[in-house]
Amino acid sequence: MTWVLLALAIASEVTATLSLRASEGLRRRRWIPVIVIGYLAAFTLLGTILALGMPVGVAYGVWAAAGVAITAVLGRVIFKDHFSVLMAIGVALIALGVALIEFGGAH
């Protein structure tokens, strides 16, 4: 169950961050509720995951790394943001880092 909640926390954070980009510096006010709800949901879910006993290093590591990687890829797809080969290598290294954190946290 904690992994499902973590996936929802990541999705909420990515949605809020992409909405922040879509709001053009909060000038497009219709995005503000999505931003606030998204970040509130992300942190609430992260707190719940930690309360359920997932180690903070694993929970936060996966949440932050997956959020960065997914946001970078979706930023390219949705907003045509720059995404270089070096950035793609960075995303791959993030994925590797998340895997190492998960395997290192296993008992």
Helices and strands as residue ranges (DSSP letters): H 2-22, G 29-31, H 32-51, H 56-79, H 85-105
